[in-house]
């Protein structure tokens, strides 16, 4: 049977390895709903003119960030273009992002809300979005001083203008399947 047969199972996604406080952790891979939501959000932000050669932002997915001693893999991450420098071959990304996004699942939500938010705060990440496709919500956080402030929550559908991308207006329903 050839490798391109439609009857062969597709490769299983690998667990995600992160290191927080010097402790390595294996997290379950994102499920289909999380992968679909991540892709839709990246598409919304990219089509809004934020990314690309002319955009004001550099957006990436599944990048390993080196925040001091922590190694985290946000679902989506972004830097203002004027701050971005391409890492060398084989080098990890050590530049603190301006924005990260976690697409939550039942398995990862406690980790993302707890340990990763702490790591992002210690690393001085400016904004964090938590997207929950099961609940169809978007939560937007700002790091100020030494803590996170919840700026806004959107539910279901409707217009969104969320920090740090206030220049882009989009409908939240673009993230949800069907």
Secondary structure as the mmCIF struct_conf table of DSSP 4:
data_model
#
loop_
_struct_conf.conf_type_id
_struct_conf.id
_struct_conf.beg_label_comp_id
_struct_conf.beg_label_asym_id
_struct_conf.beg_label_seq_id
_struct_conf.end_label_comp_id
_struct_conf.end_label_asym_id
_struct_conf.end_label_seq_id
TURN_TY1_P TURN_TY1_P1 UNK A 3 UNK A 4
TURN_TY1_P TURN_TY1_P2 UNK A 6 UNK A 7
BEND BEND1 UNK A 8 UNK A 8
HELX_LH_PP_P HELX_LH_PP_P1 UNK A 9 UNK A 15
STRN STRN1 UNK A 16 UNK A 20
TURN_TY1_P TURN_TY1_P3 UNK A 21 UNK A 22
STRN STRN2 UNK A 23 UNK A 27
HELX_LH_PP_P HELX_LH_PP_P2 UNK A 28 UNK A 30
HELX_RH_AL_P HELX_RH_AL_P1 UNK A 32 UNK A 47
TURN_TY1_P TURN_TY1_P4 UNK A 48 UNK A 49
BEND BEND2 UNK A 50 UNK A 52
TURN_TY1_P TURN_TY1_P5 UNK A 53 UNK A 54
BEND BEND3 UNK A 55 UNK A 56
STRN STRN3 UNK A 57 UNK A 67
TURN_TY1_P TURN_TY1_P6 UNK A 68 UNK A 69
STRN STRN4 UNK A 70 UNK A 80
HELX_RH_3T_P HELX_RH_3T_P1 UNK A 81 UNK A 83
HELX_LH_PP_P HELX_LH_PP_P3 UNK A 86 UNK A 88
TURN_TY1_P TURN_TY1_P7 UNK A 89 UNK A 90
STRN STRN5 UNK A 93 UNK A 93
BEND BEND4 UNK A 95 UNK A 95
HELX_LH_PP_P HELX_LH_PP_P4 UNK A 96 UNK A 97
BEND BEND5 UNK A 98 UNK A 98
STRN STRN6 UNK A 99 UNK A 104
TURN_TY1_P TURN_TY1_P8 UNK A 106 UNK A 108
HELX_RH_AL_P HELX_RH_AL_P2 UNK A 109 UNK A 111
HELX_RH_PI_P HELX_RH_PI_P1 UNK A 112 UNK A 116
HELX_RH_AL_P HELX_RH_AL_P3 UNK A 117 UNK A 122
TURN_TY1_P TURN_TY1_P9 UNK A 123 UNK A 124
BEND BEND6 UNK A 126 UNK A 126
STRN STRN7 UNK A 127 UNK A 132
TURN_TY1_P TURN_TY1_P10 UNK A 133 UNK A 136
STRN STRN8 UNK A 137 UNK A 144
TURN_TY1_P TURN_TY1_P11 UNK A 145 UNK A 146
STRN STRN9 UNK A 147 UNK A 155
BEND BEND7 UNK A 156 UNK A 158
STRN STRN10 UNK A 159 UNK A 160
TURN_TY1_P TURN_TY1_P12 UNK A 163 UNK A 164
TURN_TY1_P TURN_TY1_P13 UNK A 166 UNK A 167
STRN STRN11 UNK A 170 UNK A 171
HELX_RH_3T_P HELX_RH_3T_P2 UNK A 172 UNK A 175
BEND BEND8 UNK A 176 UNK A 176
#
